């Protein structure tokens, strides 16, 4: 059984479109490398523009991802266009039922 992760990305000013494109690329890249399961990933946007992504790593794959030049390069591109946000900082986290708008996949 894998590990489900939820990650939130706040786009840097002027980088929302580039961030969305990277999110669209992220899980397919991980899947090509055999790092994530076949469980469908989800990507969504909060009212303040933060993008939330949910996907499942295969067992042990998180460590493998850190050893992959392709994944590290992709994550470096993420760092140029966004900041990672703890879930507790999302405005939606304070609601009983957090609502987000889905991104097209």
C-alpha positions as CSV (number, residue, x, y, z in Angstrom):
1,X,0.0,0.0,0.0
2,X,1.3,3.5,-0.9
3,X,1.3,6.8,0.9
4,X,-1.3,9.5,0.1
5,X,0.1,13.0,0.1
6,X,-1.6,16.4,-0.1
7,X,0.6,19.3,-1.1
8,X,-0.4,23.0,-1.5
9,X,1.5,25.4,-3.8
10,X,1.1,29.2,-3.6
11,X,2.1,30.7,-7.0
12,X,4.7,33.5,-6.9
13,X,3.5,36.7,-8.4
14,X,2.9,36.4,-12.2
15,X,3.6,32.6,-12.1
16,X,0.1,31.1,-11.7
17,X,-0.1,29.8,-15.3
18,X,3.4,28.3,-15.2
19,X,2.6,26.6,-11.8
20,X,-0.6,25.1,-13.2
21,X,1.4,23.7,-16.2
22,X,3.9,22.2,-13.8
23,X,1.1,20.6,-11.7
24,X,-0.3,19.1,-14.9
25,X,3.2,17.6,-15.6
26,X,4.0,16.5,-12.1
27,X,2.1,13.2,-11.5
28,X,2.5,12.0,-15.1
29,X,6.2,12.4,-14.8
30,X,6.2,10.5,-11.5
31,X,4.0,7.8,-13.0
32,X,6.3,7.4,-16.0
33,X,9.2,6.8,-13.6
34,X,7.1,4.2,-11.6
35,X,7.0,6.3,-8.5
36,X,3.2,6.7,-8.0
37,X,0.3,4.3,-8.1
38,X,-2.4,4.2,-10.7
39,X,-4.8,5.9,-8.3
40,X,-6.1,9.0,-10.0
41,X,-4.5,12.2,-8.8
42,X,-6.5,15.3,-8.0
43,X,-5.5,18.9,-8.5
44,X,-7.6,21.8,-7.4
45,X,-7.5,25.6,-6.8
46,X,-8.5,27.5,-3.7
47,X,-10.2,30.9,-3.7
48,X,-6.9,32.6,-3.1
49,X,-5.2,30.9,-6.0
50,X,-3.3,28.2,-4.0
51,X,-3.2,24.9,-5.9
52,X,-3.7,21.7,-3.9
53,X,-2.6,18.3,-5.3
54,X,-3.4,14.9,-4.0
55,X,-1.7,11.7,-5.2
56,X,-0.4,8.4,-3.9
57,X,3.3,7.4,-3.8
58,X,4.3,3.8,-4.1
59,X,6.0,2.3,-1.1
60,X,9.5,3.6,-0.8
61,X,9.2,5.8,-3.8
62,X,9.5,9.2,-2.0
63,X,13.2,8.4,-1.3
64,X,13.6,7.2,-4.9
65,X,12.2,10.4,-6.2
66,X,14.9,12.4,-4.4
67,X,17.5,10.3,-6.3
68,X,16.0,10.9,-9.7
69,X,17.6,13.7,-11.7
70,X,14.4,14.1,-13.7
71,X,12.3,14.6,-10.6
72,X,14.8,16.9,-8.9
73,X,14.8,19.1,-12.0
74,X,11.0,19.2,-12.0
75,X,10.9,20.2,-8.3
76,X,13.5,22.9,-8.9
77,X,11.2,24.3,-11.5
78,X,8.4,24.3,-8.9
79,X,10.6,26.2,-6.5
80,X,11.0,29.0,-9.1
81,X,7.2,29.6,-9.5
82,X,5.7,28.7,-6.1
83,X,6.0,28.4,-2.4
84,X,4.9,25.3,-0.5
85,X,2.1,26.1,2.0
86,X,1.2,24.0,5.1
87,X,-2.4,22.9,4.8
88,X,-3.4,24.6,8.0
89,X,-2.6,28.0,6.3
90,X,-5.2,27.5,3.6
91,X,-8.4,29.6,4.2
92,X,-10.4,26.5,3.4
93,X,-8.8,24.5,6.2
94,X,-10.9,26.5,8.7
95,X,-14.2,25.3,7.3
96,X,-16.0,22.1,8.1
97,X,-16.2,21.3,4.4
98,X,-13.2,22.7,2.5
99,X,-14.3,23.6,-1.1
100,X,-11.9,23.8,-4.1
101,X,-12.3,24.2,-7.8
102,X,-10.9,21.3,-9.9
103,X,-8.1,21.9,-12.4
104,X,-8.5,20.3,-15.7
105,X,-6.3,17.2,-16.2
